[in-house]
């Protein structure tokens, strides 16, 4: 059985870590480099760094900050935000990222997924899917959740896998920041059909929610932000809780 992963997420705006609810009402959550250092020390399996306004503001991810984080931690590190070309990915990998995450640019140009997978290998290409339940169906959104598309979430997830993505980062905008639990039904539907790992994001509020997303939701990894940033759930305690409930996890 593959080991399940716990992944803190650093949403970055103006160089600071922020966290909101349903993708809005952002509040400051601390210094990105310091938080990254703490999470690596506490036993996080990986780290995700998302420059959440890069696409909206039409700019590239903050390379200098990526470099500082990469030099502070010793765990795999995924970076997303404003990535739209081979050159962008090359710059981020050179700055110390292990994997990159694309969302809006993948929707705008699906060929980019294949191009990046061919150039750098599927193992370092994560496609992020921000999804909201609209008019009776799960719909993909871009630009930090601001723009709805015509894409249906489950079929898009299958397409990005077919195009060469190595991993999916699935964020339910409906549950994001609510602390009411992950979107289990949708996560399970995508995980059951996917031949690549699925990272579930959006809604973690307690330790049981992680247990649920690994069992009912069939996810390979659970990602969260505010519960870690504001020290509501210590990562070592969460991992012990899961281990005691027979979830395969690295302590």
C-alpha positions in Angstrom: 0.0 0.0 0.0 1.3 3.4 -0.9 2.0 5.7 2.0 -0.5 8.6 2.4 0.9 12.1 2.5 0.2 15.1 4.6 0.9 18.4 2.7 0.7 21.9 4.1 -0.1 24.5 1.5 1.4 28.0 1.5 -0.9 30.4 -0.4 1.2 33.4 -1.2 0.1 37.0 -1.8 2.5 39.9 -1.9 5.2 37.6 -0.5 3.2 36.6 2.6 1.2 33.5 3.4 -2.5 34.1 3.4 -5.7 32.0 4.0 -9.3 32.7 3.2 -12.7 30.9 3.0 -14.1 29.8 -0.4 -11.2 31.6 -2.0 -12.0 35.0 -0.6 -11.6 37.1 2.7 -7.9 36.5 2.9 -6.0 37.0 6.1 -2.3 37.0 6.9 -1.0 33.6 8.1 2.7 34.4 8.5 6.1 34.3 6.8 6.4 31.7 4.1 10.0 30.7 4.7 9.5 30.3 8.5 6.4 28.3 8.0 8.1 26.0 5.5 11.0 25.4 7.9 8.6 24.5 10.7 6.6 22.1 8.6 9.7 20.3 7.3 10.9 19.9 10.9 7.4 18.7 12.1 7.4 15.9 9.5 5.3 17.2 6.6 5.7 14.8 3.6 5.7 17.6 1.0 5.0 21.3 0.7 2.9 23.2 -1.8 3.6 26.9 -2.5 0.9 28.7 -4.6 1.4 32.3 -5.7 -2.4 32.8 -5.8 -2.5 36.2 -7.5 0.2 35.7 -10.1 -2.2 34.7 -12.9 -4.7 37.4 -12.1 -2.0 40.0 -11.9 -0.4 38.7 -15.1 3.1 38.1 -13.6 5.4 35.2 -12.9 5.8 33.3 -9.6 8.1 35.0 -7.0 11.4 33.2 -7.9 13.4 34.7 -5.0 10.9 33.5 -2.4 10.9 30.0 -4.0 14.7 29.9 -3.8 14.6 30.9 -0.1 12.0 28.2 0.7 13.9 25.5 -1.2 17.1 26.3 0.7 15.3 26.0 4.0 13.5 22.6 3.6 14.5 19.0 2.8 11.1 17.7 1.6 9.6 17.7 -1.9 8.3 21.2 -2.9 5.6 22.0 -5.5 5.2 25.5 -6.8 2.3 27.0 -8.7 1.1 30.4 -9.9 1.5 32.2 -13.2 3.3 29.3 -15.0 2.6 29.2 -18.7 5.7 28.0 -20.5 8.7 25.6 -20.6 10.9 28.6 -19.6 8.8 29.3 -16.5 9.1 25.7 -15.3 12.8 25.6 -16.0 13.3 28.8 -14.0 11.3 27.4 -11.0 13.1 24.0 -11.1 16.4 25.9 -11.2 15.3 28.0 -8.2 14.7 24.8 -6.2 11.2 23.5 -6.9 10.8 19.7 -7.2 7.4 19.9 -9.0 5.3 22.6 -10.6 1.6 23.0 -10.5 -0.4 24.5 -13.4 -4.1 25.4 -13.5 -5.3 28.3 -15.6 -2.6 27.8 -18.3 -3.6 24.1 -18.6 -7.2 25.0 -19.2 -6.2 27.8 -21.7 -3.8 25.5 -23.5 -4.2 21.8 -22.7 -1.2 21.0 -25.0 1.0 22.7 -22.4 0.5 19.7 -20.1 1.9 17.3 -22.8 4.7 19.7 -23.6 5.8 20.1 -20.0 5.5 16.3 -19.3 7.6 15.6 -22.4 10.3 18.2 -21.4 10.6 17.5 -17.7 8.8 14.2 -17.0 5.3 13.5 -15.8 6.6 13.1 -12.2 7.1 16.8 -11.8 3.9 18.0 -13.5 1.0 18.6 -11.1 -2.3 19.8 -12.6 -4.4 21.8 -10.1 -8.2 21.7 -10.5 -10.3 24.3 -8.7 -13.8 23.1 -8.8 -17.2 24.4 -7.7 -20.7 22.8 -7.9 -22.7 25.0 -10.3 -26.1 24.2 -11.8 -26.0 20.6 -10.9 -22.5 19.8 -12.0 -18.9 20.1 -10.8 -17.3 22.9 -12.9 -13.6 23.8 -13.3 -12.7 27.4 -12.4 -9.5 29.3 -13.2 -7.7 32.5 -12.2 -7.7 31.7 -8.5 -11.3 30.5 -8.6 -12.5 33.7 -10.2 -13.4 32.4 -13.7 -15.9 29.5 -14.3 -15.2 27.4 -17.4 -17.4 25.0 -19.4 -15.2 22.1 -18.3 -16.8 19.3 -16.2 -14.4 18.4 -13.4 -14.3 14.6 -13.6 -13.8 14.5 -17.4 -11.1 17.3 -17.2 -9.3 15.3 -14.5 -9.2 12.3 -16.9 -8.0 14.5 -19.8 -5.1 16.0 -17.9 -4.0 12.5 -16.9 -4.2 11.4 -20.5 -2.1 14.4 -21.5 0.7 13.4 -19.2 0.1 15.0 -15.8 1.8 13.0 -13.0 -0.5 14.2 -10.2 -3.8 16.0 -9.6 -4.4 18.6 -6.9 -8.1 18.8 -6.5 -9.5 21.7 -4.5 -13.2 22.0 -3.8 -14.1 25.7 -3.7 -17.3 24.8 -1.9 -15.5 23.3 1.1 -12.4 25.5 1.0 -11.7 27.1 4.4 -15.0 25.9 5.9 -13.4 23.2 8.1 -16.4 21.0 7.5 -14.5 18.3 5.7 -13.2 17.5 2.3 -15.5 17.0 -0.7 -15.5 13.2 -0.3 -17.9 12.1 -3.0 -16.1 14.1 -5.7 -12.6 13.1 -4.5 -13.6 9.4 -4.5 -15.1 9.7 -8.0 -11.8 11.2 -9.4 -9.5 9.0 -7.3 -11.3 5.8 -8.4 -10.9 6.7 -12.1 -7.4 8.1 -11.9 -4.2 6.2 -12.5 -2.1 9.0 -10.9 -2.1 10.2 -7.3 -4.8 12.6 -6.2 -4.1 15.3 -3.6 -7.4 16.4 -1.9 -7.7 20.0 -0.8 -10.3 22.2 0.7 -12.3 21.7 4.0 -10.0 20.0 6.5 -11.0 21.0 10.0 -10.1 18.1 12.2 -8.1 14.9 12.2 -11.1 12.7 11.3 -11.5 14.6 8.1 -8.1 13.3 6.9 -9.0 9.8 7.9 -12.2 10.2 5.9 -10.5 11.6 2.8 -8.0 8.7 2.8 -10.6 6.0 3.2 -14.0 7.2 1.8 -12.4 9.7 -0.5 -9.6 7.3 -1.7 -7.1 10.3 -1.9 -3.4 9.7 -1.9 -2.6 12.9 0.0 -4.4 15.4 2.1 -3.6 19.1 1.8 -4.5 21.8 4.2 -3.5 25.4 5.2 -5.2 27.3 8.0 -5.4 24.3 10.5 -1.6 24.0 10.2 -0.8 27.8 9.9 -2.8 28.7 13.0 -1.5 25.6 14.9 -5.0 24.0 15.3 -3.6 20.6 14.4 0.1 19.7 14.9 1.3 17.5 12.1 3.0 15.0 14.4 -0.3 14.5 16.3 -2.2 14.1 13.0 0.2 11.5 11.7 0.0 9.5 15.0 -3.8 9.6 14.9 -3.8 8.2 11.4 -1.2 5.6 12.1 -3.3 4.3 15.1 -6.2 3.9 12.7 -4.2 1.8 10.3 -3.6 4.5 7.7 -0.1 3.9 6.0 1.8 7.1 6.9 5.4 8.1 7.4 6.1 9.1 11.0 
